[in-house]
């Protein structure tokens, strides 16, 4: 391996670091490419060191760790909130279905009292049922329709209301 160097390299490096140049070293620098390279490298490294000192310090690692923990907990809370929204929708749907089953089970006594109190509604229902051509006395069908409409309204309205 051929090593090219100069006996003045160390002296040029020290002078570039301290900024103290003597006449013989300055004269040698004009004629030696190796020593000019050492000087340029030294000046470049000093400029890099000054720039790195001017940059702001890194944030405290404890602050970074605390922010990461907060972020992790926030994501977990959002996930739990979405799960609770799903459970809430399922509970409302179960209550609506239970009410429909109860209404179908007690249709004889409950339907008669409603029909006598709201004769106009039962007449309207009977005429609508006759036009659609299904048995208006079928409590299971009426309950299924009521549950279906309730679930449809719930599925459409709840996400809009939950955003607020």
Steps between C-alpha positions, in 0.01 A plus 500: 500500500640835396451763767544856392528752767697795621715549805319831566150344523487496879629856525244622240218322686604660831529843338158463336350404836655788691512758222867578566703479179871573475667623179671177404181296548293749296762491220503118506117495483507688168710229334369178663167351387491250788532774761233712324268198522575468872427871550172485303391188691582662830309819413202298378492292821520816713206652306304179550571509873381862524180417312424204723547716810256759364227244450245469774539224750292186473189488718517332835462120463257495792269739314517283187421189706208671676357614166528147364320363807227762466457418133478127575237559768303730271491233227384242755226735624379563145489126435299444819265784405428339162436167672258666742314663211453157343377356830260793538354441153466126573322571830256740338430246226445228764257720690310577179487130412389410853227761488383364167490144636312615809255689281446192283453279805243732660337615178153373590456710815726789402380529140134514601558784747702693244244432230209622713690814606620584152228379272610732225852356507377143482271591210793660319715196573228265377459693176879511448525130574221423255674698227827315559316166514629341820327394816472799734429270793846342489682644802828336406507669162409838648769461767760397243419806291521725806835352602635531146400864474644571845831337414520684169437835665747417775769391252462820301454752780738380770830556318390852411407580859808330648740729314388797706 
